[in-house]
């Protein structure tokens, strides 16, 4: 099933403010709109979705195409993300912070042999930035760059730890849409869960059937900036194993604060 592009319906005025450079913002909104979908888009589709006239869009899109930030399919007359974006984005893997994060994630996996994710909050979604897989043949399928509504995941709940009840409702004005039969659909319950523990957040088949997760928020100067989670297939989940994972995640959070003190996203 084709997923809805989260940028559809946002006008040029809504994507701007008095403090932002409008031409630059238009360029970014084009890239973000295309990346948020699961297909390529025509000029008229991009124009309607962003509320920007085709005549204004065309020179921007033409330049992005010439510089290989966008691909153009002559047969369908549609645009998709280009290889130049992949080239630039992949360079983050050479940064000190990324390598330090991967060292922490790999240590978590070595200790519990379950898949570990690192993510940040972006417009109500968890954006997965790094992961390491379990060696077990049966494990959670996931990929870097994937987004999931934060309210439906343990890692997302950890990222929402500092939100007030009113802020949660403002973050999801259309309510909490189900991802599985077990997804939280009530703001009262979501707020109760994120306030129920000082450290760990949990998920029980709320974003993926047959998967349970445990997560911990990561702080910089008393502010949640990221989170770590471990995903466990339900048939391997045991209370003793869960307590071991909690200890491992707590050790990882201490390591994060010591080794990456200036992480911000």
FENZIFEN-V664193 format. One record per residue. PHI is phi in whole degrees, 0 to 359 (999 if undefined). Layout:
[[PHI] [PHI]]
This chain:
[[999] [288] [278] [285] [284] [290] [266] [298] [94] [273] [281] [302] [293] [290] [273] [230] [207] [295] [262] [250] [280] [299] [300] [295] [297] [298] [299] [294] [294] [297] [297] [291] [297] [294] [291] [284] [265] [240] [204] [268] [227] [278] [301] [293] [293] [296] [300] [295] [294] [264] [68] [242] [295] [303] [294] [282] [288] [304] [297] [292] [294] [299] [295] [299] [291] [297] [270] [69] [277] [229] [260] [236] [266] [295] [292] [263] [57] [232] [244] [220] [294] [261] [292] [299] [295] [297] [299] [291] [298] [291] [291] [298] [292] [265] [282] [299] [298] [296] [296] [293] [297] [296] [299] [294] [298] [297] [294] [300] [294] [300] [278] [244] [53] [230] [295] [240] [239] [236] [212] [232] [268] [217] [52] [86] [251] [279] [254] [278] [257] [204] [200] [220] [270] [293] [278] [292] [294] [258] [204] [290] [273] [202] [212] [295] [92] [289] [240] [219] [304] [299] [294] [262] [227] [295] [295] [292] [299] [297] [288] [268] [306] [264] [276] [280] [300] [295] [293] [297] [295] [290] [289] [234] [297] [264] [88] [259] [281] [291] [258] [218] [295] [260] [296] [300] [236] [230] [298] [300] [291] [299] [294] [300] [293] [287] [263] [280] [223] [283] [234] [264] [238] [229] [218] [236] [56] [268] [240] [220] [299] [71] [234] [246] [223] [233] [223] [222] [286] [245] [250] [227] [51] [67] [242] [288] [246] [194] [205] [242] [219] [238] [256] [232] [303] [306] [290] [259] [279] [224] [297] [296] [297] [299] [294] [294] [294] [300] [298] [294] [294] [296] [298] [295] [293] [294] [298] [300] [293] [277] [265] [229] [290] [247] [292] [215] [223]]
